[in-house]
Amino acid sequence: MAENDLQFEWDDEKDRTNRIKHGLSFNTGASIFNSPTVEQMDDREDYGEVRYVALGRVETMVLKVVYTIRGPKQFRIISVQRANRHEREFYYRATFVE
C-alpha cells in the first residue's frame, strides 16, 4: 500500500506485457501517486468502464498511468509508460508553483 493509503491492483499478465513493451512495471507506475499528479478522464473511446489518465513523477521521470477506479481509494492500473514531450510539458506547467 502506498503512503497515501491508495490501494492498487492489476492483471499480472498485463504487468508483464507492459514491462516488456515499455520497460516499466505497474508497481513503478503506482508510485506517481506519492507526488503531485495531473489527472483527466480518458474518453477517447468507449472502454466499457470509466478510465483516467494520470501524469506524475517517479524520481526524474514523468510517467503516464491509465487506470480505473474499483472502489474508495482502490485503483486498477491498466498501463504505464513514459510521458511524451507534450505530456511532460503539460505536467510541468500544471504543477509549477512560483
MMTF fields as JSON, N, C-alpha, C and O atoms, coordinates in Angstrom:
{
  "mmtfVersion": "1.0.0",
  "mmtfProducer": "UNKNOWN",
  "numBonds": 391,
  "numAtoms": 392,
  "numGroups": 98,
  "numChains": 1,
  "numModels": 1,
  "chainsPerModel": [1],
  "groupsPerChain": [98],
  "chainIdList": ["A"],
  "bondAtomList": [4, 2, 8, 6, 12, 10, 16, 14, 20, 18, 24, 22, 28, 26, 32, 30, 36, 34, 40, 38, 44, 42, 48, 46, 52, 50, 56, 54, 60, 58, 64, 62, 68, 66, 72, 70, 76, 74, 80, 78, 84, 82, 88, 86, 92, 90, 96, 94, 100, 98, 104, 102, 108, 106, 112, 110, 116, 114, 120, 118, 124, 122, 128, 126, 132, 130, 136, 134, 140, 138, 144, 142, 148, 146, 152, 150, 156, 154, 160, 158, 164, 162, 168, 166, 172, 170, 176, 174, 180, 178, 184, 182, 188, 186, 192, 190, 196, 194, 200, 198, 204, 202, 208, 206, 212, 210, 216, 214, 220, 218, 224, 222, 228, 226, 232, 230, 236, 234, 240, 238, 244, 242, 248, 246, 252, 250, 256, 254, 260, 258, 264, 262, 268, 266, 272, 270, 276, 274, 280, 278, 284, 282, 288, 286, 292, 290, 296, 294, 300, 298, 304, 302, 308, 306, 312, 310, 316, 314, 320, 318, 324, 322, 328, 326, 332, 330, 336, 334, 340, 338, 344, 342, 348, 346, 352, 350, 356, 354, 360, 358, 364, 362, 368, 366, 372, 370, 376, 374, 380, 378, 384, 382, 388, 386],
  "bondOrderList": [1, 1, 1, 1, 1, 1, 1, 1, 1, 1, 1, 1, 1, 1, 1, 1, 1, 1, 1, 1, 1, 1, 1, 1, 1, 1, 1, 1, 1, 1, 1, 1, 1, 1, 1, 1, 1, 1, 1, 1, 1, 1, 1, 1, 1, 1, 1, 1, 1, 1, 1, 1, 1, 1, 1, 1, 1, 1, 1, 1, 1, 1, 1, 1, 1, 1, 1, 1, 1, 1, 1, 1, 1, 1, 1, 1, 1, 1, 1, 1, 1, 1, 1, 1, 1, 1, 1, 1, 1, 1, 1, 1, 1, 1, 1, 1, 1],
  "groupList": [{"groupName": "MET", "atomNameList": ["N", "CA", "C", "O"], "elementList": ["N", "C", "C", "O"], "formalChargeList": [0, 0, 0, 0], "bondAtomList": [1, 0, 2, 1, 3, 2], "bondOrderList": [1, 1, 2], "singleLetterCode": "M", "chemCompType": "L-PEPTIDE LINKING"}, {"groupName": "ALA", "atomNameList": ["N", "CA", "C", "O"], "elementList": ["N", "C", "C", "O"], "formalChargeList": [0, 0, 0, 0], "bondAtomList": [1, 0, 2, 1, 3, 2], "bondOrderList": [1, 1, 2], "singleLetterCode": "A", "chemCompType": "L-PEPTIDE LINKING"}, {"groupName": "GLU", "atomNameList": ["N", "CA", "C", "O"], "elementList": ["N", "C", "C", "O"], "formalChargeList": [0, 0, 0, 0], "bondAtomList": [1, 0, 2, 1, 3, 2], "bondOrderList": [1, 1, 2], "singleLetterCode": "E", "chemCompType": "L-PEPTIDE LINKING"}, {"groupName": "ASN", "atomNameList": ["N", "CA", "C", "O"], "elementList": ["N", "C", "C", "O"], "formalChargeList": [0, 0, 0, 0], "bondAtomList": [1, 0, 2, 1, 3, 2], "bondOrderList": [1, 1, 2], "singleLetterCode": "N", "chemCompType": "L-PEPTIDE LINKING"}, {"groupName": "ASP", "atomNameList": ["N", "CA", "C", "O"], "elementList": ["N", "C", "C", "O"], "formalChargeList": [0, 0, 0, 0], "bondAtomList": [1, 0, 2, 1, 3, 2], "bondOrderList": [1, 1, 2], "singleLetterCode": "D", "chemCompType": "L-PEPTIDE LINKING"}, {"groupName": "LEU", "atomNameList": ["N", "CA", "C", "O"], "elementList": ["N", "C", "C", "O"], "formalChargeList": [0, 0, 0, 0], "bondAtomList": [1, 0, 2, 1, 3, 2], "bondOrderList": [1, 1, 2], "singleLetterCode": "L", "chemCompType": "L-PEPTIDE LINKING"}, {"groupName": "GLN", "atomNameList": ["N", "CA", "C", "O"], "elementList": ["N", "C", "C", "O"], "formalChargeList": [0, 0, 0, 0], "bondAtomList": [1, 0, 2, 1, 3, 2], "bondOrderList": [1, 1, 2], "singleLetterCode": "Q", "chemCompType": "L-PEPTIDE LINKING"}, {"groupName": "PHE", "atomNameList": ["N", "CA", "C", "O"], "elementList": ["N", "C", "C", "O"], "formalChargeList": [0, 0, 0, 0], "bondAtomList": [1, 0, 2, 1, 3, 2], "bondOrderList": [1, 1, 2], "singleLetterCode": "F", "chemCompType": "L-PEPTIDE LINKING"}, {"groupName": "TRP", "atomNameList": ["N", "CA", "C", "O"], "elementList": ["N", "C", "C", "O"], "formalChargeList": [0, 0, 0, 0], "bondAtomList": [1, 0, 2, 1, 3, 2], "bondOrderList": [1, 1, 2], "singleLetterCode": "W", "chemCompType": "L-PEPTIDE LINKING"}, {"groupName": "LYS", "atomNameList": ["N", "CA", "C", "O"], "elementList": ["N", "C", "C", "O"], "formalChargeList": [0, 0, 0, 0], "bondAtomList": [1, 0, 2, 1, 3, 2], "bondOrderList": [1, 1, 2], "singleLetterCode": "K", "chemCompType": "L-PEPTIDE LINKING"}, {"groupName": "ARG", "atomNameList": ["N", "CA", "C", "O"], "elementList": ["N", "C", "C", "O"], "formalChargeList": [0, 0, 0, 0], "bondAtomList": [1, 0, 2, 1, 3, 2], "bondOrderList": [1, 1, 2], "singleLetterCode": "R", "chemCompType": "L-PEPTIDE LINKING"}, {"groupName": "THR", "atomNameList": ["N", "CA", "C", "O"], "elementList": ["N", "C", "C", "O"], "formalChargeList": [0, 0, 0, 0], "bondAtomList": [1, 0, 2, 1, 3, 2], "bondOrderList": [1, 1, 2], "singleLetterCode": "T", "chemCompType": "L-PEPTIDE LINKING"}, {"groupName": "ILE", "atomNameList": ["N", "CA", "C", "O"], "elementList": ["N", "C", "C", "O"], "formalChargeList": [0, 0, 0, 0], "bondAtomList": [1, 0, 2, 1, 3, 2], "bondOrderList": [1, 1, 2], "singleLetterCode": "I", "chemCompType": "L-PEPTIDE LINKING"}, {"groupName": "HIS", "atomNameList": ["N", "CA", "C", "O"], "elementList": ["N", "C", "C", "O"], "formalChargeList": [0, 0, 0, 0], "bondAtomList": [1, 0, 2, 1, 3, 2], "bondOrderList": [1, 1, 2], "singleLetterCode": "H", "chemCompType": "L-PEPTIDE LINKING"}, {"groupName": "GLY", "atomNameList": ["N", "CA", "C", "O"], "elementList": ["N", "C", "C", "O"], "formalChargeList": [0, 0, 0, 0], "bondAtomList": [1, 0, 2, 1, 3, 2], "bondOrderList": [1, 1, 2], "singleLetterCode": "G", "chemCompType": "PEPTIDE LINKING"}, {"groupName": "SER", "atomNameList": ["N", "CA", "C", "O"], "elementList": ["N", "C", "C", "O"], "formalChargeList": [0, 0, 0, 0], "bondAtomList": [1, 0, 2, 1, 3, 2], "bondOrderList": [1, 1, 2], "singleLetterCode": "S", "chemCompType": "L-PEPTIDE LINKING"}, {"groupName": "PRO", "atomNameList": ["N", "CA", "C", "O"], "elementList": ["N", "C", "C", "O"], "formalChargeList": [0, 0, 0, 0], "bondAtomList": [1, 0, 2, 1, 3, 2], "bondOrderList": [1, 1, 2], "singleLetterCode": "P", "chemCompType": "L-PEPTIDE LINKING"}, {"groupName": "VAL", "atomNameList": ["N", "CA", "C", "O"], "elementList": ["N", "C", "C", "O"], "formalChargeList": [0, 0, 0, 0], "bondAtomList": [1, 0, 2, 1, 3, 2], "bondOrderList": [1, 1, 2], "singleLetterCode": "V", "chemCompType": "L-PEPTIDE LINKING"}, {"groupName": "TYR", "atomNameList": ["N", "CA", "C", "O"], "elementList": ["N", "C", "C", "O"], "formalChargeList": [0, 0, 0, 0], "bondAtomList": [1, 0, 2, 1, 3, 2], "bondOrderList": [1, 1, 2], "singleLetterCode": "Y", "chemCompType": "L-PEPTIDE LINKING"}],
  "groupTypeList": [0, 1, 2, 3, 4, 5, 6, 7, 2, 8, 4, 4, 2, 9, 4, 10, 11, 3, 10, 12, 9, 13, 14, 5, 15, 7, 3, 11, 14, 1, 15, 12, 7, 3, 15, 16, 11, 17, 2, 6, 0, 4, 4, 10, 2, 4, 18, 14, 2, 17, 10, 18, 17, 1, 5, 14, 10, 17, 2, 11, 0, 17, 5, 9, 17, 17, 18, 11, 12, 10, 14, 16, 9, 6, 7, 10, 12, 12, 15, 17, 6, 10, 1, 3, 10, 13, 2, 10, 2, 7, 18, 18, 10, 1, 11, 7, 17, 2],
  "groupIdList": [1, 2, 3, 4, 5, 6, 7, 8, 9, 10, 11, 12, 13, 14, 15, 16, 17, 18, 19, 20, 21, 22, 23, 24, 25, 26, 27, 28, 29, 30, 31, 32, 33, 34, 35, 36, 37, 38, 39, 40, 41, 42, 43, 44, 45, 46, 47, 48, 49, 50, 51, 52, 53, 54, 55, 56, 57, 58, 59, 60, 61, 62, 63, 64, 65, 66, 67, 68, 69, 70, 71, 72, 73, 74, 75, 76, 77, 78, 79, 80, 81, 82, 83, 84, 85, 86, 87, 88, 89, 90, 91, 92, 93, 94, 95, 96, 97, 98],
  "secStructList": [7, 7, 6, 6, 7, 7, 3, 3, 3, 7, 7, 2, 2, 2, 2, 2, 2, 2, 2, 2, 2, 2, 1, 7, 7, 2, 2, 2, 2, 2, 4, 4, 4, 4, 1, 7, 3, 3, 3, 3, 3, 3, 7, 1, 1, 7, 7, 1, 1, 7, 3, 3, 3, 3, 3, 3, 3, 3, 6, 6, 3, 3, 3, 3, 3, 3, 3, 3, 3, 3, 3, 6, 6, 3, 3, 3, 3, 3, 3, 3, 3, 3, 7, 7, 2, 2, 2, 2, 2, 2, 2, 2, 2, 2, 2, 7, 7, 7],
  "xCoordList": [0.844, 0.0, 0.889, 1.897, 0.516, 1.298, 1.111, 0.179, 2.01, 1.96, 0.635, 0.209, -0.012, -1.245, -2.481, -3.599, -2.307, -3.384, -4.174, -5.207, -3.727, -4.377, -3.98, -2.87, -4.892, -4.597, -4.636, -5.474, -3.72, -3.613, -3.742, -3.291, -4.366, -4.448, -4.193, -4.31, -3.845, -3.633, -3.578, -3.452, -3.674, -3.546, -2.057, -1.345, -1.586, -0.154, 0.366, 1.504, -0.444, -0.01, 0.127, 1.071, -0.805, -0.691, 0.532, 1.193, 0.838, 2.037, 3.283, 4.182, 3.339, 4.487, 4.615, 5.707, 3.505, 3.499, 3.928, 4.675, 3.458, 3.817, 5.318, 5.949, 5.89, 7.336, 8.132, 9.159, 7.666, 8.353, 8.213, 9.193, 7.013, 6.737, 7.295, 7.856, 7.143, 7.506, 8.658, 9.134, 9.109, 10.216, 9.843, 10.715, 8.543, 8.061, 7.035, 6.159, 7.16, 6.19, 5.009, 5.108, 3.902, 2.74, 3.045, 2.505, 3.895, 4.291, 5.005, 4.771, 5.871, 6.534, 5.501, 5.572, 4.555, 3.501, 2.689, 2.309, 2.421, 1.655, 2.38, 1.747, 3.69, 4.489, 4.215, 4.526, 3.636, 3.372, 2.378, 2.359, 1.562, 0.528, 1.079, 0.326, 2.398, 3.056, 3.537, 4.112, 3.308, 3.709, 2.555, 1.575, 2.651, 1.556, 1.289, 2.217, 0.019, -0.379, -1.331, -1.966, -1.411, -2.39, -3.231, -2.702, -4.538, -5.403, -6.577, -7.083, -6.996, -8.194, -8.839, -8.189, -10.128, -10.851, -10.382, -10.14, -10.256, -9.875, -11.157, -11.671, -11.664, -12.916, -12.704, -13.611, -11.503, -11.2, -12.054, -12.347, -12.453, -13.347, -14.102, -13.8, -15.088, -15.883, -15.169, -15.105, -14.633, -13.901, -14.8, -14.353, -16.055, -16.943, -16.777, -17.423, -15.912, -15.681, -15.073, -14.534, -15.154, -14.556, -13.066, -12.662, -12.263, -10.803, -10.252, -10.817, -9.139, -8.462, -7.008, -6.416, -6.449, -5.027, -4.411, -4.891, -3.352, -2.645, -1.208, -0.569, -0.709, 0.698, 1.312, 0.741, 2.47, 3.144, 4.602, 5.035, 5.356, 6.802, 7.184, 6.614, 8.173, 8.901, 10.365, 10.877, 11.031, 12.409, 12.46, 11.793, 13.221, 13.336, 12.412, 12.392, 11.654, 10.781, 9.361, 8.851, 8.727, 7.289, 6.642, 6.977, 5.712, 5.04, 3.574, 2.97, 3.012, 1.578, 0.998, 1.431, 0.017, -0.623, -2.101, -2.794, -2.579, -4.002, -4.573, -4.012, -5.702, -6.282, -7.794, -8.348, -8.444, -9.865, -10.035, -9.185, -11.123, -11.377, -12.279, -13.343, -11.85, -12.606, -13.379, -14.328, -12.991, -13.655, -12.985, -12.052, -13.457, -12.82, -11.32, -10.905, -10.529, -9.066, -8.497, -7.405, -9.218, -8.741, -8.709, -9.748, -7.492, -7.274, -6.808, -6.032, -7.293, -6.798, -5.984, -6.524, -4.69, -3.797, -3.932, -3.945, -4.034, -4.214, -2.942, -2.602, -2.232, -0.963, -0.108, -0.607, 1.198, 2.181, 3.208, 3.722, 3.503, 4.563, 5.159, 4.583, 6.302, 6.916, 6.064, 5.579, 5.892, 5.141, 5.938, 7.166, 5.23, 5.919, 6.224, 5.827, 6.914, 7.338, 6.153, 6.203, 5.101, 3.911, 3.307, 2.935, 3.21, 2.649, 3.539, 3.038, 4.864, 5.785, 5.626, 5.552, 5.576, 5.405, 4.091, 4.051, 3.02, 1.717, 1.798, 1.278, 2.442, 2.585, 3.335, 2.889, 4.463, 5.26, 4.532, 4.632, 3.806, 3.016, 1.922, 1.678, 1.274, 0.156, 0.604, -0.164, 1.826, 2.277, 3.283, 3.766, 3.605, 4.58, 4.007, 2.889, 4.781, 4.38, 5.465, 6.637, 5.075, 6.062, 6.371, 7.179],
  "yCoordList": [-1.178, 0.0, 1.241, 1.29, 2.225, 3.454, 4.325, 4.131, 5.283, 6.193, 6.94, 7.294, 7.183, 7.96, 7.093, 7.555, 5.869, 4.927, 4.446, 3.799, 4.737, 4.181, 2.719, 2.33, 1.919, 0.515, 0.302, 0.869, -0.52, -0.758, -2.24, -3.09, -2.525, -3.894, -3.841, -2.791, -4.987, -5.084, -6.545, -7.434, -6.763, -8.09, -8.375, -7.61, -9.463, -9.78, -9.989, -9.625, -10.564, -10.771, -9.427, -9.234, -8.501, -7.161, -6.431, -5.698, -6.627, -6.02, -6.553, -5.784, -7.853, -8.466, -7.916, -7.556, -7.856, -7.326, -5.86, -5.443, -5.082, -3.667, -3.499, -2.612, -4.357, -4.287, -4.576, -3.944, -5.518, -5.844, -4.684, -4.279, -4.161, -3.128, -1.754, -1.056, -1.363, -0.003, 0.06, 1.146, -1.095, -1.106, -0.609, -0.231, -0.607, -0.104, -1.061, -1.568, -1.295, -2.155, -1.325, -0.105, -1.991, -1.31, -0.828, 0.19, -1.539, -1.105, 0.253, 1.125, 0.418, 1.712, 2.781, 3.895, 2.455, 3.411, 3.855, 5.022, 2.937, 3.283, 4.334, 5.07, 4.411, 5.356, 6.814, 7.695, 7.096, 8.502, 9.127, 10.346, 8.313, 8.848, 9.279, 9.727, 9.142, 9.652, 11.086, 11.671, 11.655, 13.031, 13.697, 13.028, 15.0, 15.667, 15.004, 14.66, 14.835, 14.265, 15.218, 16.07, 15.051, 15.748, 14.647, 13.758, 14.704, 13.607, 14.124, 15.223, 13.298, 13.611, 12.316, 11.274, 12.4, 11.231, 10.901, 11.799, 9.621, 9.155, 8.771, 7.665, 9.698, 9.441, 9.356, 9.641, 8.962, 8.866, 7.817, 7.941, 6.788, 5.769, 5.118, 5.359, 4.289, 3.61, 2.328, 1.369, 2.324, 1.167, 0.219, -0.847, 0.595, -0.212, 0.07, -0.564, 1.021, 1.458, 2.854, 3.244, 3.597, 4.933, 4.784, 4.172, 5.348, 5.298, 6.701, 7.69, 6.749, 8.011, 7.907, 6.828, 9.059, 9.157, 10.095, 11.21, 9.639, 10.462, 10.652, 9.715, 11.866, 12.165, 12.462, 13.204, 11.886, 12.132, 11.729, 11.104, 12.1, 11.851, 10.682, 10.453, 9.953, 8.953, 9.286, 9.135, 9.737, 10.22, 11.312, 12.335, 11.131, 12.178, 11.954, 12.77, 10.868, 10.546, 11.039, 10.969, 11.541, 11.794, 10.61, 10.292, 9.968, 8.791, 9.074, 9.947, 8.311, 8.343, 7.008, 5.946, 7.075, 5.873, 5.918, 6.889, 4.866, 4.733, 3.78, 2.715, 4.178, 3.354, 3.528, 4.432, 2.657, 2.774, 2.662, 2.101, 3.192, 3.154, 1.968, 1.817, 1.128, -0.063, 0.126, -0.611, 1.086, 1.346, 2.524, 3.106, 2.887, 4.007, 3.756, 2.779, 4.65, 4.567, 3.275, 2.855, 2.641, 1.406, 1.594, 1.739, 1.589, 1.804, 0.513, -0.247, 0.274, -0.84, -0.231, 0.48, -0.512, 0.038, -0.766, -1.997, -0.041, -0.654, -0.565, -1.506, 0.566, 0.694, 1.786, 2.689, 1.672, 2.646, 2.849, 1.885, 4.11, 4.4, 5.768, 6.558, 6.039, 7.351, 8.376, 8.111, 9.531, 10.603, 11.128, 11.201, 11.492, 12.085, 13.559, 14.074, 14.223, 15.61, 16.519, 17.306, 16.418, 17.247, 16.992, 17.937, 15.735, 15.384, 15.886, 16.354, 15.79, 16.305, 17.813, 18.32, 18.525, 19.979, 20.338, 21.256, 19.632, 19.862, 19.618, 20.409, 18.535, 18.208, 19.315, 19.773, 19.738, 20.757, 22.1, 22.804, 22.457, 23.699, 23.597, 24.55, 22.448, 22.27, 22.192, 22.535, 21.749, 21.571, 22.621, 22.579, 23.565, 24.604, 25.537, 26.033, 25.765, 26.684, 27.736, 27.407, 29.004, 30.086, 30.322, 31.193],
  "zCoordList": [0.0, 0.0, 0.0, 0.704, -0.78, -0.894, 0.342, 1.123, 0.502, 1.642, 1.739, 2.839, 0.628, 0.611, 0.831, 0.603, 1.26, 1.571, 0.362, 0.533, -0.842, -2.021, -2.151, -1.787, -2.67, -2.934, -4.445, -5.146, -4.926, -6.361, -6.656, -5.888, -7.783, -8.283, -9.783, -10.414, -10.335, -11.775, -12.162, -11.32, -13.441, -14.025, -14.184, -14.835, -13.598, -13.637, -15.057, -15.354, -15.929, -17.314, -18.038, -18.804, -17.803, -18.41, -17.872, -18.608, -16.59, -15.998, -16.7, -17.041, -16.914, -17.596, -19.021, -19.46, -19.725, -21.091, -21.111, -21.996, -20.14, -20.058, -19.809, -20.383, -18.949, -18.678, -19.945, -20.194, -20.736, -21.992, -22.988, -23.612, -23.132, -24.132, -23.748, -24.592, -22.473, -22.055, -21.059, -20.73, -20.577, -19.621, -18.236, -17.453, -17.928, -16.64, -16.047, -16.747, -14.752, -14.069, -13.584, -13.448, -13.327, -12.761, -11.344, -10.91, -10.625, -9.288, -9.354, -8.518, -10.35, -10.549, -10.88, -10.36, -11.731, -12.083, -10.883, -10.786, -9.97, -8.764, -7.935, -7.177, -8.069, -7.28, -7.622, -6.821, -8.8, -9.133, -8.17, -8.003, -7.542, -6.665, -5.305, -4.44, -5.119, -3.913, -4.101, -3.183, -5.281, -5.58, -6.332, -6.659, -6.613, -7.337, -8.691, -9.422, -9.005, -10.29, -10.995, -10.373, -12.302, -13.131, -13.752, -14.419, -13.535, -13.966, -14.783, -14.558, -15.739, -16.514, -16.976, -17.054, -17.279, -17.759, -19.173, -19.979, -19.467, -20.802, -21.535, -21.372, -22.344, -23.054, -24.568, -25.35, -24.964, -26.394, -27.087, -28.276, -26.356, -26.895, -25.746, -24.577, -26.087, -25.062, -24.659, -25.428, -23.444, -22.941, -22.151, -21.73, -21.948, -21.132, -19.646, -18.811, -19.317, -17.944, -18.016, -19.052, -16.936, -16.902, -16.627, -15.638, -17.511, -17.354, -17.16, -17.626, -16.462, -16.189, -16.624, -16.634, -16.983, -17.306, -16.281, -16.079, -15.64, -14.656, -15.119, -15.598, -14.972, -15.199, -13.844, -13.045, -13.589, -12.322, -12.407, -13.375, -11.375, -11.379, -10.497, -9.431, -10.985, -10.205, -10.435, -11.544, -9.39, -9.496, -10.561, -10.407, -11.622, -12.644, -13.843, -14.764, -13.843, -14.975, -14.729, -13.611, -15.795, -15.76, -16.47, -17.611, -15.777, -16.318, -16.576, -15.953, -17.516, -17.79, -17.334, -17.78, -16.445, -15.912, -16.28, -15.977, -16.932, -17.232, -16.192, -15.932, -15.6, -14.537, -14.497, -15.123, -13.757, -13.467, -11.958, -11.266, -11.464, -10.023, -9.717, -10.318, -8.783, -8.395, -7.098, -6.828, -6.31, -5.031, -4.374, -4.929, -3.18, -2.484, -2.312, -1.689, -2.873, -2.782, -3.37, -2.987, -4.29, -4.917, -6.434, -7.078, -6.993, -8.414, -9.07, -8.491, -10.296, -11.11, -12.246, -13.094, -12.257, -13.28, -14.563, -14.549, -15.673, -16.989, -17.818, -18.535, -17.728, -18.447, -17.818, -17.147, -18.057, -17.569, -18.674, -19.24, -18.975, -19.937, -19.641, -18.893, -20.225, -20.073, -20.818, -21.917, -20.215, -20.861, -22.051, -22.004, -23.114, -24.262, -23.963, -22.918, -24.858, -24.629, -24.324, -23.378, -25.108, -24.902, -23.517, -22.823, -23.117, -21.803, -20.666, -19.643, -20.844, -19.813, -19.649, -18.53, -20.774, -20.71, -20.033, -19.214, -20.36, -19.736, -18.231, -17.443, -17.838, -16.414, -15.673, -14.621, -16.216, -15.531, -15.459, -14.454, -16.511, -16.454, -15.391, -14.651, -15.319, -14.385, -12.93, -12.031, -12.688, -11.3, -10.859, -9.727, -11.741, -11.4, -10.343, -10.476, -9.301, -8.233, -8.09, -7.907, -8.174, -8.021, -6.571, -6.245]
}
